[in-house]
């Protein structure tokens, strides 16, 4: 799936399914009024007109993330985004508050692959806010005094995240799966690492990565393409471009054996995750197949994993399945939250369900149900202009915005045989990364010599 989202249920899921079923063959994001233009300085501008809606969403998709950081820049993508947008500057006003005072909605985040910065505003206020939005992205001020004030709190937050069991578990999982790839690094950096940076280091990182040819601007809503393209050219066309020198990154190969990591912590339940290296965006057929497997196992009232855990009387086990498309192959993850006595039974159930996908073809009815679930979720995610900017910006940063438009059509091409082939190729229990955090008891050993998945 393109990005993390809440699981649909009940009336919301039914409504979304009915909405997408009415236009099954049509793309969720209608591109009939979509216009693109690359400015001379390399900024790619993508505009979709929706006349009469009264709203506009705009978003910058920037290739600034752990994937593009050097060893000396670890965590700077997220730190720079935070300092330039979320923290009050010398004038005492942060960007979100400044724009929010006009009724606009502003948000930003950094992922493994990109930084996304978004604005939603009333159409009659959009052209007033656009200059401030563009300037906030291209001309932030990094003040040493402000950085000195923020650094202690930033380090405390990072330390807290590293100590929390779920945060620690997430970090261990990616670190173990990607020992030699940037995806194994924490997006926000570490408490120790951030202490070495100065405001000058933040400014240098921004100057290097926040250039027009390293980003795209996506706009959806009540605008005229010609007018908004002219406005963007005037506001952003004067910023200079330059070659962005980033480390060469080779996609991590899929493991040929299992990797395990066990820790103990002061928690009551056990956290277990199996993870496998999935497909990257350059293999769209397998990406869509893994999305459908994700739906088969973990989404909806007939999710296979939920039903199997219930049938195996693994009481109190909470499963979660996750697969987010990445530029390079990321992780297909199955996480279990359970009581210690239910761990082994729950792990056996996971392995059994993966083996079943490999040994027994799913039915056409199951495939159709999984497709409907994906259609419903994608329609739900993109019902707003902000959602459409988010989806297109997500894919634009790792490939091209076009995949956001073509995604459902590609999902519908996946066959029953694709499901079995991909489950066999990618989801071998003997080639997984297994990370477990168990409750610590007095006198417990801190390590286990061997774990058999």
Secondary structure, DSSP 8 states (H G I E B T S, - for coil): --S------HHHHHHHHHHHHTTTTS-SS--TTEEEEE-TTS-EEEEEE-TT--EEEEEEEE--SGGG--GGGTTHHHHHHHHHHTS--TTS--HHHHHHTTT-EEEEEE-SS-EEEEEEEEHHHHHHHHHHHHHHHH-----HHHHHHHHHHHHHHHHHHHHSHHHHHHHHHHHHHTTTSGGGS-TT--HHHHTT--HHHHHHHHHHH-SGGGEEEEEEES--HHHHHHHHHHHHTTS----------------SS-EEEEEEES-SSEEEEEEEE---TT-HHHHHHHHHHHHHHHSSTT-HHHHHHHHTT-TT-EEEEEE---SS--EEEEEEEE-GGGHHHHHHHHHHHHHHHHHS---HHHHHHHHHHHHHHHHHHTSSHHHHHHHHHHHHHHS-THHHHHHHHHHTT--HHHHHHHHHHH--GGG-EEEEEEE--TT--S--S----
